[in-house]
């Protein structure tokens, strides 16, 4: 079903987007490093944040929908409150350009184009764990909160599974 329509184009240069878990917010990131927040279902822009100097390459909401995590092509990660309150957190990852971001309770993971995954604390951006993933090129990551799993895959066809709560490696599914 249609959740809402954004009034006008979010940006002609949208490079990333995310939908909040409550389905009440839509976020878009663009080539200029700006993140725009739209309320649903009315589609009105309610906030804008300058996240990076370079383009936004990945966006994710935290599992409670209170924060947006924005990754850039330079490896910078910006965490900010949806409400606009609080101090934004910046951290520099070691993954190179951020390809994808997935968030679970109190932590998030960023995936670089080379298959390196960094798991960080959502509150301060501190590094919790680094994992490598041999999924080939063009890795993608998805979080399934109800199942408690994070999956990473690439063009190799292998799917690597971790628990979302503590990033315990569950194994690889070959397909």
ChimeraX commands (.cxc) that place a marker at each C-alpha (Angstrom):
marker #1 position 0.00,0.00,0.00 radius 0.5
marker #1 position 1.11,3.56,-0.60 radius 0.5
marker #1 position 2.50,5.08,2.62 radius 0.5
marker #1 position 2.69,8.63,1.33 radius 0.5
marker #1 position 4.04,10.84,-1.39 radius 0.5
marker #1 position 6.90,13.26,-0.88 radius 0.5
marker #1 position 5.89,16.79,-1.90 radius 0.5
marker #1 position 8.03,17.51,-4.95 radius 0.5
marker #1 position 11.23,15.64,-5.61 radius 0.5
marker #1 position 13.41,15.05,-2.52 radius 0.5
marker #1 position 16.35,16.00,-4.71 radius 0.5
marker #1 position 17.29,15.45,-8.31 radius 0.5
marker #1 position 20.53,14.01,-6.99 radius 0.5
marker #1 position 19.30,11.44,-4.45 radius 0.5
marker #1 position 21.97,8.83,-3.72 radius 0.5
marker #1 position 20.50,7.06,-0.67 radius 0.5
marker #1 position 17.17,6.65,1.09 radius 0.5
marker #1 position 15.72,5.03,4.20 radius 0.5
marker #1 position 12.31,4.40,5.74 radius 0.5
marker #1 position 11.89,4.53,9.53 radius 0.5
marker #1 position 10.75,1.35,11.35 radius 0.5
marker #1 position 7.50,3.08,12.38 radius 0.5
marker #1 position 6.87,4.04,8.73 radius 0.5
marker #1 position 6.42,7.63,9.93 radius 0.5
marker #1 position 9.55,9.06,8.28 radius 0.5
marker #1 position 11.36,8.91,4.96 radius 0.5
marker #1 position 14.94,10.16,4.63 radius 0.5
marker #1 position 16.90,10.93,1.49 radius 0.5
marker #1 position 20.58,11.74,1.03 radius 0.5
marker #1 position 22.11,13.49,-1.96 radius 0.5
marker #1 position 25.36,14.12,-3.81 radius 0.5
marker #1 position 25.89,17.36,-1.88 radius 0.5
marker #1 position 26.03,15.49,1.45 radius 0.5
marker #1 position 22.64,16.69,2.66 radius 0.5
marker #1 position 20.07,14.46,4.39 radius 0.5
marker #1 position 16.42,15.51,4.19 radius 0.5
marker #1 position 13.71,14.12,6.47 radius 0.5
marker #1 position 10.09,13.87,5.31 radius 0.5
marker #1 position 7.08,13.00,7.47 radius 0.5
marker #1 position 4.65,10.36,6.23 radius 0.5
marker #1 position 1.91,10.15,5.07 radius 0.5
marker #1 position 1.79,13.90,4.24 radius 0.5
marker #1 position 5.28,13.88,2.63 radius 0.5
marker #1 position 6.30,17.28,3.96 radius 0.5
marker #1 position 9.95,18.06,4.57 radius 0.5
marker #1 position 10.42,18.52,8.29 radius 0.5
marker #1 position 14.21,18.73,8.67 radius 0.5
marker #1 position 17.44,18.92,6.74 radius 0.5
marker #1 position 20.95,18.08,7.91 radius 0.5
marker #1 position 24.30,18.72,6.28 radius 0.5
marker #1 position 25.85,15.33,6.93 radius 0.5
marker #1 position 28.96,15.31,4.76 radius 0.5
marker #1 position 31.02,17.40,2.37 radius 0.5
marker #1 position 30.90,14.52,-0.07 radius 0.5
marker #1 position 27.78,12.68,-1.17 radius 0.5
marker #1 position 25.69,10.48,1.10 radius 0.5
marker #1 position 26.17,6.88,-0.01 radius 0.5
marker #1 position 24.07,5.00,2.59 radius 0.5
marker #1 position 21.33,5.79,5.11 radius 0.5
marker #1 position 19.65,3.83,7.91 radius 0.5
marker #1 position 17.37,4.58,10.83 radius 0.5
marker #1 position 18.16,3.04,14.21 radius 0.5
marker #1 position 15.79,0.27,15.28 radius 0.5
marker #1 position 13.82,2.68,17.49 radius 0.5
marker #1 position 13.70,5.31,14.72 radius 0.5
marker #1 position 15.25,8.04,16.88 radius 0.5
marker #1 position 18.48,8.47,14.91 radius 0.5
marker #1 position 19.61,8.50,11.30 radius 0.5
marker #1 position 23.01,7.11,10.34 radius 0.5
marker #1 position 24.52,8.52,7.13 radius 0.5
marker #1 position 27.59,7.08,5.42 radius 0.5
marker #1 position 29.67,8.82,2.77 radius 0.5
marker #1 position 31.86,7.94,-0.18 radius 0.5
marker #1 position 34.89,9.07,1.87 radius 0.5
marker #1 position 34.15,6.65,4.74 radius 0.5
marker #1 position 32.77,9.27,7.13 radius 0.5
marker #1 position 29.74,8.25,9.19 radius 0.5
marker #1 position 27.38,10.80,10.74 radius 0.5
marker #1 position 24.84,9.89,13.43 radius 0.5
marker #1 position 22.19,12.46,14.31 radius 0.5
marker #1 position 18.92,12.63,16.23 radius 0.5
marker #1 position 15.78,12.77,14.11 radius 0.5
marker #1 position 14.42,15.38,16.54 radius 0.5
marker #1 position 17.38,17.67,15.86 radius 0.5
marker #1 position 18.29,17.63,19.56 radius 0.5
marker #1 position 21.58,16.38,20.90 radius 0.5
marker #1 position 25.04,16.53,19.45 radius 0.5
marker #1 position 25.73,14.86,16.13 radius 0.5
marker #1 position 28.41,12.16,16.17 radius 0.5
marker #1 position 31.00,11.90,13.40 radius 0.5
marker #1 position 33.34,8.97,13.00 radius 0.5
marker #1 position 35.74,7.89,10.27 radius 0.5
marker #1 position 35.45,4.27,9.28 radius 0.5
marker #1 position 38.19,2.07,7.86 radius 0.5
marker #1 position 36.01,0.48,5.21 radius 0.5
marker #1 position 36.71,3.08,2.54 radius 0.5
marker #1 position 33.57,4.28,0.83 radius 0.5
marker #1 position 30.48,3.19,2.78 radius 0.5
marker #1 position 28.33,0.92,0.62 radius 0.5
marker #1 position 25.60,0.02,3.06 radius 0.5
marker #1 position 24.46,0.52,6.67 radius 0.5
marker #1 position 22.27,-1.74,8.82 radius 0.5
marker #1 position 21.17,-0.90,12.36 radius 0.5
marker #1 position 20.11,-3.10,15.25 radius 0.5
marker #1 position 19.61,-2.42,18.97 radius 0.5
marker #1 position 22.31,-0.01,20.18 radius 0.5
marker #1 position 24.68,-0.71,17.31 radius 0.5
marker #1 position 25.04,-0.38,13.57 radius 0.5
marker #1 position 27.24,-1.88,10.92 radius 0.5
marker #1 position 28.78,-0.18,7.93 radius 0.5
marker #1 position 29.89,-2.14,4.91 radius 0.5
marker #1 position 32.61,-0.93,2.56 radius 0.5
marker #1 position 32.93,-1.75,-1.12 radius 0.5
marker #1 position 35.79,-4.14,-0.35 radius 0.5
marker #1 position 33.68,-6.30,1.96 radius 0.5
marker #1 position 34.98,-4.95,5.28 radius 0.5
marker #1 position 32.27,-4.60,7.93 radius 0.5
marker #1 position 32.63,-2.36,10.96 radius 0.5
marker #1 position 30.23,-2.68,13.87 radius 0.5
marker #1 position 29.90,0.53,15.92 radius 0.5
marker #1 position 28.05,1.78,18.98 radius 0.5
marker #1 position 25.14,4.03,17.96 radius 0.5
marker #1 position 25.53,6.39,20.91 radius 0.5
marker #1 position 29.14,7.46,20.30 radius 0.5
marker #1 position 30.29,5.76,17.08 radius 0.5
marker #1 position 32.99,3.74,18.87 radius 0.5
marker #1 position 34.26,0.66,17.06 radius 0.5
marker #1 position 33.01,-2.64,18.52 radius 0.5
marker #1 position 34.11,-5.18,15.92 radius 0.5
marker #1 position 35.60,-5.55,12.45 radius 0.5
marker #1 position 34.67,-8.45,10.18 radius 0.5
marker #1 position 35.68,-9.40,6.67 radius 0.5
marker #1 position 33.23,-10.86,4.22 radius 0.5
marker #1 position 34.23,-12.76,1.10 radius 0.5
marker #1 position 31.11,-12.12,-0.89 radius 0.5
marker #1 position 32.83,-10.85,-4.00 radius 0.5
marker #1 position 32.31,-7.38,-5.32 radius 0.5
marker #1 position 29.20,-5.22,-4.82 radius 0.5
marker #1 position 28.42,-6.37,-1.29 radius 0.5
marker #1 position 24.97,-5.68,0.16 radius 0.5
marker #1 position 23.77,-5.91,3.74 radius 0.5
marker #1 position 20.32,-6.27,5.27 radius 0.5
marker #1 position 19.03,-6.40,8.83 radius 0.5
marker #1 position 16.07,-8.59,9.82 radius 0.5
marker #1 position 15.26,-7.39,13.35 radius 0.5
marker #1 position 12.39,-9.85,13.90 radius 0.5
marker #1 position 14.72,-12.76,13.14 radius 0.5
marker #1 position 17.67,-11.15,14.93 radius 0.5
marker #1 position 19.94,-11.57,11.90 radius 0.5
marker #1 position 22.10,-9.48,9.61 radius 0.5
marker #1 position 22.90,-10.90,6.18 radius 0.5
marker #1 position 25.67,-9.85,3.81 radius 0.5
marker #1 position 25.93,-11.01,0.23 radius 0.5
marker #1 position 27.63,-10.07,-3.01 radius 0.5
marker #1 position 28.05,-11.29,-6.55 radius 0.5
marker #1 position 29.69,-14.54,-5.35 radius 0.5
marker #1 position 26.25,-15.83,-4.32 radius 0.5
marker #1 position 27.34,-16.60,-0.75 radius 0.5
marker #1 position 25.26,-15.21,2.10 radius 0.5
marker #1 position 27.04,-14.59,5.42 radius 0.5
marker #1 position 24.86,-14.46,8.54 radius 0.5
marker #1 position 25.51,-12.76,11.89 radius 0.5
marker #1 position 23.32,-12.31,14.95 radius 0.5
marker #1 position 22.14,-8.70,15.16 radius 0.5
marker #1 position 22.45,-8.52,18.96 radius 0.5
marker #1 position 26.14,-9.36,19.40 radius 0.5
marker #1 position 27.51,-9.94,15.88 radius 0.5
marker #1 position 28.20,-13.62,16.43 radius 0.5
marker #1 position 29.04,-15.26,13.09 radius 0.5
marker #1 position 26.38,-17.88,12.32 radius 0.5
marker #1 position 27.81,-19.24,9.09 radius 0.5
marker #1 position 27.73,-19.02,5.32 radius 0.5
marker #1 position 25.00,-20.19,2.98 radius 0.5
marker #1 position 26.28,-21.07,-0.48 radius 0.5
marker #1 position 23.86,-20.44,-3.30 radius 0.5
marker link #1:1,2 radius 0.2
marker link #1:2,3 radius 0.2
marker link #1:3,4 radius 0.2
marker link #1:4,5 radius 0.2
marker link #1:5,6 radius 0.2
marker link #1:6,7 radius 0.2
marker link #1:7,8 radius 0.2
marker link #1:8,9 radius 0.2
marker link #1:9,10 radius 0.2
marker link #1:10,11 radius 0.2
marker link #1:11,12 radius 0.2
marker link #1:12,13 radius 0.2
marker link #1:13,14 radius 0.2
marker link #1:14,15 radius 0.2
marker link #1:15,16 radius 0.2
marker link #1:16,17 radius 0.2
marker link #1:17,18 radius 0.2
marker link #1:18,19 radius 0.2
marker link #1:19,20 radius 0.2
marker link #1:20,21 radius 0.2
marker link #1:21,22 radius 0.2
marker link #1:22,23 radius 0.2
marker link #1:23,24 radius 0.2
marker link #1:24,25 radius 0.2
marker link #1:25,26 radius 0.2
marker link #1:26,27 radius 0.2
marker link #1:27,28 radius 0.2
marker link #1:28,29 radius 0.2
marker link #1:29,30 radius 0.2
marker link #1:30,31 radius 0.2
marker link #1:31,32 radius 0.2
marker link #1:32,33 radius 0.2
marker link #1:33,34 radius 0.2
marker link #1:34,35 radius 0.2
marker link #1:35,36 radius 0.2
marker link #1:36,37 radius 0.2
marker link #1:37,38 radius 0.2
marker link #1:38,39 radius 0.2
marker link #1:39,40 radius 0.2
marker link #1:40,41 radius 0.2
marker link #1:41,42 radius 0.2
marker link #1:42,43 radius 0.2
marker link #1:43,44 radius 0.2
marker link #1:44,45 radius 0.2
marker link #1:45,46 radius 0.2
marker link #1:46,47 radius 0.2
marker link #1:47,48 radius 0.2
marker link #1:48,49 radius 0.2
marker link #1:49,50 radius 0.2
marker link #1:50,51 radius 0.2
marker link #1:51,52 radius 0.2
marker link #1:52,53 radius 0.2
marker link #1:53,54 radius 0.2
marker link #1:54,55 radius 0.2
marker link #1:55,56 radius 0.2
marker link #1:56,57 radius 0.2
marker link #1:57,58 radius 0.2
marker link #1:58,59 radius 0.2
marker link #1:59,60 radius 0.2
marker link #1:60,61 radius 0.2
marker link #1:61,62 radius 0.2
marker link #1:62,63 radius 0.2
marker link #1:63,64 radius 0.2
marker link #1:64,65 radius 0.2
marker link #1:65,66 radius 0.2
marker link #1:66,67 radius 0.2
marker link #1:67,68 radius 0.2
marker link #1:68,69 radius 0.2
marker link #1:69,70 radius 0.2
marker link #1:70,71 radius 0.2
marker link #1:71,72 radius 0.2
marker link #1:72,73 radius 0.2
marker link #1:73,74 radius 0.2
marker link #1:74,75 radius 0.2
marker link #1:75,76 radius 0.2
marker link #1:76,77 radius 0.2
marker link #1:77,78 radius 0.2
marker link #1:78,79 radius 0.2
marker link #1:79,80 radius 0.2
marker link #1:80,81 radius 0.2
marker link #1:81,82 radius 0.2
marker link #1:82,83 radius 0.2
marker link #1:83,84 radius 0.2
marker link #1:84,85 radius 0.2
marker link #1:85,86 radius 0.2
marker link #1:86,87 radius 0.2
marker link #1:87,88 radius 0.2
marker link #1:88,89 radius 0.2
marker link #1:89,90 radius 0.2
marker link #1:90,91 radius 0.2
marker link #1:91,92 radius 0.2
marker link #1:92,93 radius 0.2
marker link #1:93,94 radius 0.2
marker link #1:94,95 radius 0.2
marker link #1:95,96 radius 0.2
marker link #1:96,97 radius 0.2
marker link #1:97,98 radius 0.2
marker link #1:98,99 radius 0.2
marker link #1:99,100 radius 0.2
marker link #1:100,101 radius 0.2
marker link #1:101,102 radius 0.2
marker link #1:102,103 radius 0.2
marker link #1:103,104 radius 0.2
marker link #1:104,105 radius 0.2
marker link #1:105,106 radius 0.2
marker link #1:106,107 radius 0.2
marker link #1:107,108 radius 0.2
marker link #1:108,109 radius 0.2
marker link #1:109,110 radius 0.2
marker link #1:110,111 radius 0.2
marker link #1:111,112 radius 0.2
marker link #1:112,113 radius 0.2
marker link #1:113,114 radius 0.2
marker link #1:114,115 radius 0.2
marker link #1:115,116 radius 0.2
marker link #1:116,117 radius 0.2
marker link #1:117,118 radius 0.2
marker link #1:118,119 radius 0.2
marker link #1:119,120 radius 0.2
marker link #1:120,121 radius 0.2
marker link #1:121,122 radius 0.2
marker link #1:122,123 radius 0.2
marker link #1:123,124 radius 0.2
marker link #1:124,125 radius 0.2
marker link #1:125,126 radius 0.2
marker link #1:126,127 radius 0.2
marker link #1:127,128 radius 0.2
marker link #1:128,129 radius 0.2
marker link #1:129,130 radius 0.2
marker link #1:130,131 radius 0.2
marker link #1:131,132 radius 0.2
marker link #1:132,133 radius 0.2
marker link #1:133,134 radius 0.2
marker link #1:134,135 radius 0.2
marker link #1:135,136 radius 0.2
marker link #1:136,137 radius 0.2
marker link #1:137,138 radius 0.2
marker link #1:138,139 radius 0.2
marker link #1:139,140 radius 0.2
marker link #1:140,141 radius 0.2
marker link #1:141,142 radius 0.2
marker link #1:142,143 radius 0.2
marker link #1:143,144 radius 0.2
marker link #1:144,145 radius 0.2
marker link #1:145,146 radius 0.2
marker link #1:146,147 radius 0.2
marker link #1:147,148 radius 0.2
marker link #1:148,149 radius 0.2
marker link #1:149,150 radius 0.2
marker link #1:150,151 radius 0.2
marker link #1:151,152 radius 0.2
marker link #1:152,153 radius 0.2
marker link #1:153,154 radius 0.2
marker link #1:154,155 radius 0.2
marker link #1:155,156 radius 0.2
marker link #1:156,157 radius 0.2
marker link #1:157,158 radius 0.2
marker link #1:158,159 radius 0.2
marker link #1:159,160 radius 0.2
marker link #1:160,161 radius 0.2
marker link #1:161,162 radius 0.2
marker link #1:162,163 radius 0.2
marker link #1:163,164 radius 0.2
marker link #1:164,165 radius 0.2
marker link #1:165,166 radius 0.2
marker link #1:166,167 radius 0.2
marker link #1:167,168 radius 0.2
marker link #1:168,169 radius 0.2
marker link #1:169,170 radius 0.2
marker link #1:170,171 radius 0.2
marker link #1:171,172 radius 0.2
marker link #1:172,173 radius 0.2
marker link #1:173,174 radius 0.2
marker link #1:174,175 radius 0.2
view
